[in-house]
């Protein structure tokens, strides 16, 4: 009987191992889906969308359309837009767009004590990178990554920073920090051609198809993955060499993770040198809801969090465990987690 039981367990383990891609998908979808369900913003987010200098009329038209989508996603009342697509002076007091942006960032910390909020800074336009550093092109003086970092110094709030411009890669390493999501349209400052990422990202935040885990909401991670994949498809369809490769950083390691590390929401590739995959925080921050969200009791929430922790702990022990035992344990945890999530 012992031999039969051992054989049965081995067979069962091999069957589960063959289903490994599906199991990993379940792990990440369950965890990401639940993260967005339990995520609650302490207050209504504040959003600043900065439209940079257009250079050409056609670009200005595109930038304004992309900015309008952000207003549609978050609403007029909480979305402020600095429109620098025209050549006219911004205000009678001659305050330029660079200073207006830095003043808005500085103002977010004024009068705050224990209250932590979520702030969004979205840069739509062109960018440059040269010996003087990386900059976002504005009407008037340009805005550098270092200037934004200095303005954010000491902030206790959660920040989501999306730089949709060309040559935006250096902004990621400069702005990377704890409790912060930084997204750039390019992976380096050398990708200097016009970036289409901003257009596809603004589409993704409004498109129900972006909801990859079907939890009736769109997270920052889902929008990033959707936009990045749409950019990649554009270059394939146009038979062009891709001149922009977006990155997301939310674990403060200043490295960033590209969308190709995911298939759907499922991680399919691990970073080199033992680095941690980005995406955990971004999966928790909701951009917009597509319907009613399920309410759970405190006991249900606690049990889901305990199961989530057990799954994460198990994954760290995989190399030390027998393969059959690992997959059998993983299967058991996933089934329990799924029961709570769909209940």
Secondary structure as the mmCIF struct_conf table of DSSP 4:
data_model
#
loop_
_struct_conf.conf_type_id
_struct_conf.id
_struct_conf.beg_label_comp_id
_struct_conf.beg_label_asym_id
_struct_conf.beg_label_seq_id
_struct_conf.end_label_comp_id
_struct_conf.end_label_asym_id
_struct_conf.end_label_seq_id
HELX_RH_AL_P HELX_RH_AL_P1 UNK A 2 UNK A 18
TURN_TY1_P TURN_TY1_P1 UNK A 19 UNK A 19
HELX_RH_AL_P HELX_RH_AL_P2 UNK A 20 UNK A 38
BEND BEND1 UNK A 42 UNK A 43
STRN STRN1 UNK A 46 UNK A 51
BEND BEND2 UNK A 55 UNK A 56
HELX_RH_AL_P HELX_RH_AL_P3 UNK A 57 UNK A 74
HELX_RH_3T_P HELX_RH_3T_P1 UNK A 76 UNK A 78
STRN STRN2 UNK A 79 UNK A 83
BEND BEND3 UNK A 85 UNK A 88
BEND BEND4 UNK A 90 UNK A 90
TURN_TY1_P TURN_TY1_P2 UNK A 92 UNK A 93
HELX_RH_AL_P HELX_RH_AL_P4 UNK A 97 UNK A 107
TURN_TY1_P TURN_TY1_P3 UNK A 108 UNK A 111
BEND BEND5 UNK A 113 UNK A 114
STRN STRN3 UNK A 118 UNK A 124
BEND BEND6 UNK A 125 UNK A 125
STRN STRN4 UNK A 127 UNK A 130
TURN_TY1_P TURN_TY1_P4 UNK A 131 UNK A 132
STRN STRN5 UNK A 133 UNK A 136
BEND BEND7 UNK A 139 UNK A 141
STRN STRN6 UNK A 143 UNK A 144
HELX_RH_AL_P HELX_RH_AL_P5 UNK A 145 UNK A 152
TURN_TY1_P TURN_TY1_P5 UNK A 153 UNK A 154
BEND BEND8 UNK A 157 UNK A 157
STRN STRN7 UNK A 158 UNK A 163
BEND BEND9 UNK A 165 UNK A 165
TURN_TY1_P TURN_TY1_P6 UNK A 166 UNK A 167
HELX_RH_AL_P HELX_RH_AL_P6 UNK A 169 UNK A 175
TURN_TY1_P TURN_TY1_P7 UNK A 178 UNK A 179
STRN STRN8 UNK A 180 UNK A 184
BEND BEND10 UNK A 185 UNK A 188
TURN_TY1_P TURN_TY1_P8 UNK A 189 UNK A 190
BEND BEND11 UNK A 193 UNK A 193
HELX_LH_PP_P HELX_LH_PP_P1 UNK A 194 UNK A 195
HELX_RH_AL_P HELX_RH_AL_P7 UNK A 197 UNK A 204
TURN_TY1_P TURN_TY1_P9 UNK A 205 UNK A 206
HELX_RH_3T_P HELX_RH_3T_P2 UNK A 208 UNK A 210
TURN_TY1_P TURN_TY1_P10 UNK A 212 UNK A 213
BEND BEND12 UNK A 215 UNK A 216
STRN STRN9 UNK A 217 UNK A 219
HELX_RH_AL_P HELX_RH_AL_P8 UNK A 220 UNK A 237
TURN_TY1_P TURN_TY1_P11 UNK A 238 UNK A 239
STRN STRN10 UNK A 247 UNK A 249
BEND BEND13 UNK A 251 UNK A 254
STRN STRN11 UNK A 257 UNK A 257
HELX_RH_3T_P HELX_RH_3T_P3 UNK A 259 UNK A 261
STRN STRN12 UNK A 262 UNK A 263
TURN_TY1_P TURN_TY1_P12 UNK A 264 UNK A 265
STRN STRN13 UNK A 266 UNK A 267
HELX_RH_3T_P HELX_RH_3T_P4 UNK A 272 UNK A 274
HELX_LH_PP_P HELX_LH_PP_P2 UNK A 275 UNK A 277
BEND BEND14 UNK A 278 UNK A 278
HELX_RH_AL_P HELX_RH_AL_P9 UNK A 280 UNK A 284
STRN STRN14 UNK A 286 UNK A 289
BEND BEND15 UNK A 290 UNK A 291
HELX_LH_PP_P HELX_LH_PP_P3 UNK A 292 UNK A 295
HELX_RH_AL_P HELX_RH_AL_P10 UNK A 298 UNK A 316
TURN_TY1_P TURN_TY1_P13 UNK A 317 UNK A 317
HELX_RH_3T_P HELX_RH_3T_P5 UNK A 318 UNK A 320
BEND BEND16 UNK A 321 UNK A 321
HELX_RH_AL_P HELX_RH_AL_P11 UNK A 323 UNK A 342
#
